Amino acid sequence: MKLRIIALALSLFTISGCDDYLEKPPLDSLTDETYWTSESNVRSFSWGFYTSYFSGYGSGYTWGKFFSSQTLNDDFAPSSPTQFRRTVPTAATNSYWTFSYVRKANIFLDRIQTVPMSDEAIQHWSGVARFFRAMEYHDLVKQFGDVPWYESELDQTNTEELFRPRDSREFVMDRVLEDFEFAINNVRIKDGNDGLTVNRAVVIAYMSRIFLFEGTWQKYHNGNSEKAKEYLEASKNAALTLINMGEYSLGNYREVFNSLNLAGNPEVILYRHYEPGILTHALNSYNNMEPQTGVSKDAIDAYLAEDGLPISISPLYKGDKGIENVMANRDPRMYATLVSNELRLNGIASNYSTTGFATHKFLNEVIKDEPEGSSNLNYTDSPVMRYGEVLMNYAEAAAELATVGGPVLSQADLDLSINVLRDRPGVMLPHLEVSGESVAVNGMSYDDPARDPEISSIIWEIRRERRIELMMEGFRTDDLKRWKKLEYSDTQANSDINKGAWIRRIDYPELQSSVTLSEGEEGYIIPATAAVSQRLFEDPKVYLDPVPLDQITLYEQNGVTLTQNPGW
């Protein structure tokens, strides 16, 4: 950990320092000449990227990308729903419309070439630098669409490059694809501590994620089947490469999220390690002692029955009157994710949930009553990239690729991916089967009555599987965006995302009077009651964030037009 802190300081120095005026390196400070002298220093510099891209459970009271870090979706039912962006920022900040990490990656890439080390080492670290550049550009494109592409460190006097117009999304993502291809061919198969360091498997896994996002964006937003096919092929091939490596497998679902040490876990490709008193977080405590933003009825209803059928058509489903009925005969991942033996209600439980449904996916029971299990002292390790996600990436990429000119989705594709997830120890759900244009389990074709009619049965079921497998891991908002389905998160149009458990007030005399039920004295808990707090999806412009006004003005002052995103 100390090494990472030092590395971050070194990174910031390298980015912000101006040493052109130096005639020779001073003996008591770091410069390009004194720092870029060994592979060890190169490795130290790389740590400065890790907390930005591999945040895990965050630190202190932040939660990284997990749990409710992405609440603008249909999984959570908060009392005050996150709203869609309504205004254009007046100014860029260090976290909005910033290219500092692009610059940092380009400096890294440039300086590596000067370090006295083997050609193999130069190629490896160049691959790592290009991987981080690709990661940053994916984030920028995901947020803004078209952005200027910079492939080298900028001279601050070069106004032509500094005020470069936005390059097209497709141009930038083609460059990102080139960076990934270079990284896959050059990053070491093994390097440093396994699971804690970027290696080839990490690059391949992220390639499957990023190009699934971009391929589906091109299909659903741009109608560009050619680009969609190219990017989906990249995603599918990357996932298949990792599958064929045979290095990863699935074990206990919950242990991926609540273990004190993930070293050696067969599913974990990359993780963030925590140490008591050195680096800790608060997610374990939130799953144990704190009031929670509850899981929505919409998300609860998405879990299949244990016969592999949607609850609306499964004879095993016992209804939603009472926690015992809700939880009976369901996908075992539901029990690993949610507290199954009680509702936690405001006025009755101090660690209540806004919906009554509480989560324990991230809770380690061994430390939950110890000081390290409370507050921001938690030290459970966090998965950053896991094999379960890669399997889902493969399944969806294969299904979507079939709609844009790729091979027809086969049973073998499902058996390589979703059915491996269903065969996970402790899950063991019936296999999903291809049945003509539909789907089946145990030879029985079915069609979910709740299916969005714009989505085919097979893609609907793959999306369901993704939602369940990755529940609360920070993917759902991005998924709705790339599918062009943010309307699912409208609390009026999709009222089940503003509902929780069904209860009767008479059964809970201590229930807070502020808890509203859908039918007065009984019904579903309604977390967000005020009309002004409802989240309405009214304008597709929110799929992309606006460019800050000061940047448009600054460009104009330098004779260049910086275009704004549509609708803003």
N, C-alpha and C positions, 0 to 999 in steps of 0.2 A: 504493500500500500504506500509506504514512504516513497518508493521508486516512482509510483504513478503521480504523486503530488509534485515531486521534483520535476518529472517529465512535463507536467502541465505548465509549470513555471518556465521551463526551457522553451516550450512551444510558444507561449505568449511573448517571450523575449524575442524569439526568432521572427514572429509575425510583425511585431510592432517596432522592433529596433531598426534604426537607420545607421549603417556603419560605413557608408560610402566615404565619409570624410576622414575615416581613420587611415593613417599611413601604415601603421603596423598594429597588430593585436596587442592590447594591454595585457600584462601578466596576471592581473587580479580580476578579470571579468571574462565572460563568455562571448565569443564572436563566431562568425562562420568559420574563420580560420582555426579557432581553438576547439570548437565543438564537433564539427563534422570530420572526426579523425578515426573513428572505429565503428564496427558493427554494433558494439554494445551501446554506443550513444545513439545510433540510428534506432535501435530497439526502444531505447528510453523515449525518444521523440514520439514513436508510434503510440505509446500509452496515452498521450494527450488527446487522442481521438476516442478512446474507449468509453468514457463516461457519457459522451454525447450520443453515441450510436448503440451502446450496450448498457443502458441505464438500469436494467433489471428492475428491482423493487425501489429504485431511487435511493435516497439517503435522508436521514433526519425524518421530517414529516412529509416528504414528497413520496409518491408511489411510482415513479418512473412511468412506464407505459401500461401498467397493470390496473386491474379493478376499474374504478370509475374515471380513469384518465381520459376516456373517450365516452362521455355521457350523452353525446348528441346522437342517440340511437334508440332502438326499441328494446334493448336488454334491461334498462334501468328505469325505475319509476320514482324520480325524486319529487320532493314537495315543491321545489322551485326549479323547473326544468331549464337546462342550459338553452339559451336562445341562439338562433342563427345570427350571424354577423349582420349588422344593420348600417354601419357607417364606414367610411373610408378613412384609414389612419392618415393623420396629417404628416407624420414623419416616420422614416425608417428607424429601427432600433437595433440593438445588438442581438435581437431574437426575431426580427421581422424584416424581410427583404434585405438579408445580409449575405454577403458572399465571403465572409471571413474564413469559413472552413474550406471553401474552394481555394482561396488563396493559400491557406495553410497546407492543403494537400499538394498544391502546385509547387510551393517552396520545398516541401518534403521530397517530391519527385525530382526536382532539380538538384537539390543538394546531395541526394543519394549517389548521383553519378560521379561526384567528386571524392567520395570516401574510399580510402585504400582498403578494398576488400575484394574477394573473388568475383568473377563475372556472375556466377550462380547467385551469390548474395545480392549483388546489384539488381539482378532480374527479380529475385524474390521480393526485395523491399520496394522495387518499382511497382510490382504487382500489388503489394499492400497499399501503397500510396494511391494507385489508380482505383483500387477497391473503395477506399474512403472517399475519393473524389466522386465516384459513381454513386455512393450512398448519399452524399450530400446533394448531388444534382437530382436524384430521385425525389428527395424531400422537397426541394425547391419546385420541381415540375408538378409534383402532387399538390402543392399549395397554390402555385401561381400559373401553371400552364407554361406558356412561352417565357423563357428567361435567357439572358445573354450567356453564351458559352465561353468560358475562359479556360484555356488549356496550358497556360504558362503564367508565371508570376508577372504581375503587371508593373511596369515602370510608372510611378505616380505622376510623371510629367507627360505621359502618353495619353492625351485627352481623347484621341480617336478610339483607343481601346477601352479607356475608362468609361466612356459614354457610348458604349456599343449598344445598338438597338437589340431588342429581344429577338433571339433566334426561335424558330418554330419548335414546338414540343417534339415533333418527330426528329428534327435535326439533333436536338440535345439528347434524346433517348437513343438515337443511333450511336452517338458518341459514348453514352453510358454502356451500351451493349459492347462496344469495342473495348472499353475499360475492363468490363467483366471477362471478356474472352481472353484478354491479355493476362488478367489476374489468374484465371483458371489454369492457363498454360504455364505460369511461372511461379505462383506462390507455392511454397513447400507443402508437401503432403503432411508432414509433421514439423512443428516448430514450437519451441518453448513448452510450456505446461499444457498438456492436452485438456481441452475444454475451457481454458482461460485465455487462449491466444488465437489470433487469426491464422488459420491454415486453409488448405485447399477445400476441405469439406465445408468450412464456414462460408467461403466465397460461393461455392456451388449452391448451398442452401439459400443464401440471400438472393442469388440470381433467380432461383425458382419463385421467391416471393415477389421480387420487384417486377419481373416481367409478366407474372400473372396479373398484377395490378395494371400494368401499362397495356397489356393485350386486351383486357376486358374494358379498360377506359376507351381504347381506340374503337372497339366494337360498339359500345353502348352510347358513347358521347359523340364520337366523330364519324361513325359509320364507315370507318376505314378498314375494310376486310383484309386488305393486303398487309397493312402494318399489324393489325390484330393477329393475323396468322403468323407473321414473323416473330412477334414477341411471345405469343403463346407457345410456339415451337421451342423458343429459347427456354421458357419456364418448364415446359414438360420434359425437355431433354436434360435440363439441369437436375430436376427431381429424379428422373430415371437414372442418371449417372450416380447420384448419391444412393439410391436404392440398390443399384447393382454393385456398389462398393461392398455391401454386406457388413459394414462396421457398426451399424446401429440397429436397435431392436426396441420393442416396447415392453415395459414392465408395469408396475403398479402406477395407476394414473395419478393419484393424489401425491405420491411420493416425489413426483417431479416438481411439485409446488411448495411442499412444506418440510423439506429435508434440511437438516442443519449443515449437511455437506453433500454436494451433488457430484463430487469426484467419483468417477467410475459408474455413474448412472448410465445404462446402455442407450437411453433415449436422448440424452442431452448432448448437443453438438457444441454449444457454447453457453457458459453460465457466468454469473457474477457472484463472487465469493465474499461473504461478510464475516467479520470477526468482532466479538464482544469488545467494547471499549475503543475500537479502532474505526470500523465502518459498520454502521447499523441502519435500520430502517424502522417503519412503523406499521407495515401491512399486517403482520401477525397480530398486533394489538387491535387493529381495526376489525379483524375477523373474530375478535374475542371479547373485547371490553367496551368498544365504542358504538354509539348509534350508527346505523348503516343506511346508505341509499339502497333500497331494496330492489330485488329482481322483479321485473314486471310479470303480470299474468301472461302477456304475449310470449315472453321467454320461457316461462314455466310450461306453457302449452306446446312449445316446440319440441320438448323431449318426447321421444317415442315411448310406447309401451314396450315391455320386455319381449313381446312377440315380433318386434320390428315394425309394427304398424303405427301410423299416427293415432293419437288418442281418440279422434273423432270417429274412427272406424274399428278400433280394437275392442274386442269383447272383454279384454282384461281391465280396461279403464273403469275406475269406480267413481268418477266424477270429482268435483272440486269443493265439495262441502266437507271441510275438515282436513287437517294436515295428513291424517292417516290415509284418507282416500286419495288425496293428491299424489302422495308419494308411493302408493301401492303399485307394484308391478311395472316399474318404469326402468328406463335405461340406467344402468348402475352408475354412469357418470353423473347422474343427477344427485345421487347420495354422496358422491365424492365432492360435489360442488356446493350443495346446499344442506343446511341443517334439516334433517328429515323427521325428527321426533317432536318438534315443538314449533309454534309460531312465537315470534318475539315482538310483542306489541307495546306501543307507547303508553306508559303509565303502569305497565306491569313488569317490563324488563328494562334495565338501564341501558343494555346494549340492544335496544329495539331496532327494528328495520322499518323503513317507511311503508313497506308492503306487508310486513309480517314474515315474509320469507327471508331468512338470513343465510349468509354464505359462510362456509368454513373451508373453502378450497385451499386457502393459504395459511391455515392455522396449524401450528405444530403443538400437539397436546402435551408433549413432554415439558416444554418450557412455558406453557400458557399461564401458569400460576407463579412463575418465577419473575424477578425483576426484569430479566432479559426478554420476557414474553409480553411486556407492557410498554406503554409510551413509545418512544422512538429508539428503544434499546434492542430491537429484534435483530437476530443474526441468522435467520433461515436463508439459505442460498436461493438465488433467483435464476430460473432458466432464462436464457436470452434467445436461443434458437434451439428448437427441438425437432426430433424426427417426426413426431405426430403432425406438425405443421407441414413438413415437406410432403408427407403422404397426402394431405389434403390439397396441397398445391398441385400435385400430380393429377389427382382426380378431377379437379376443376379445370385445369389447363387442357386435359385430354377431352373433356366434355365440350368445352367452349371451342376448342380447335376444330372439332367435328362440325361446328356450325359455320365456319368460315373457310371451308375448303380442305380441311385436314382429314385424317383417317376417321372412319366411323368409330364411335366409342364402343369398346368391346367389353365382354365379361372379364377378360384378362386384365383390362385396365382397372376395373373395380376390385378385382382380386389382388392386384398389386398395391392397392391404396386403401380405400374405405373398408374393405373387408379385413385387411390387416388390423385396422383400428378396432373393428368390431370383435376381432379375435383376441384383443388385448386381455391378459390375465385379469380376471375380476369383472370384465365387461361381457364378453361372449354373447353378443347380440346376433340374431340371424343375419346371414349375408344379404346384402343388397344385390339384386339381380337385374340384368337388362332383359326387358320383355317387349320386344318390338319397339314401339314408340313410347312405351311406358316403363314402369319399374315393377318389381315383384320381390316378395320374400317367401321362402319355402314354396316356390312355384305358384304363389298366389299374386296375380297382378292387382295393383291398386292405384288409386289416384286420390291424393289428399284433397278433401273438400275445401280446405283452407288455402289451397294453392293459388298464388297470383296467376291469373289467366294469361298474363303476358310471358310467363316462364314455363318451359317444358317440364314435364314430370321429372325427368332425370336430373336436370339442372336444379330444380326445386329441392330434390332430396339431397343432392350434393351440397347445396347451400345450407340446408338444415344441418347436415352432418358437420359442416365447418363451424356453424354457429355453436353447436353443442360441444364439439371437441375443443374449441378455442374460447369458450365462455369466460368473460372477464379478463381476457389477456390483451385487450387494447386493439382488437382488429375490427370490431363491428362497424364503427363509424366509417373507417376507410373502405370497408366492403360495401356499405350502402352507397358511398360516393362513387366508387368505380362501377357499380351496377346501375347507376342512375336511379337509385331507389330511396332517396332521402325522404320521400313522402311517407315511408314507413314510420318515421320518427315524429310525425305530426300527431300531437296528443288528442286532437279532436277527430281527425279522419281515422285514426287507429286507436280507438278508445281503450283497447286492452293494454296499451303501454302506460296508461294512467290508472291501472287497477292492480290490486294486490290480492291477498287471500280473502276468501269468503268467510265471514264470521257473523255471529249474532251478538249484539251488545249485551243482552241479558246473560250470556255465558261468561262475560268478562266485566264484572262490576267495577273493576279498577281502571278500565280503559279510559284514556284521556278523552274528554269531551271534544277536543279539537280533531279527533280521528273521525273522518267523514266516511259513511258507508253509502253504497250506491242506492239502497232502498230504505233509507232512514234508519231504522233500528236493526237492520240486518243487510247483508249484501257484501259486495267487494269493497275493500279499503280503497279510497280515492286519495292518493297522496297530494296531488296538485288540485286545489279546489277553486282558487281565484281565477276569474276569466282572464285577467291581465297576465297571469303567469303561464297560460297555455302556450305551447310551442307550435307555431303554425308554419308549414312549408308553403311559401307563397311565391317564391321567385327562384328560378334555376340559377340565377347569377351566383348563389351561395356555394355552388360546387367548386368555385375558385375564389380565392381571396383577392381583394383589390390591391393594386400597386399604390404605395403611399404617395400622397400629393407632393411632398417636398422633392421626391425623386423625379417626378414628371416636370416640375418647375426647374430643377437643376439641369436636367437634360435640355430643356428648352433654352436655357441661358447659354448652353454650349452648342446650340444650333442643331440639336438632335431631337426627334420626336420619340418619346417613350409612350407607347400605347397603353391605355387602360383596359382592364378586362371587361368583357361585355356586361352591360347592365349597371356597372358601377359609375 
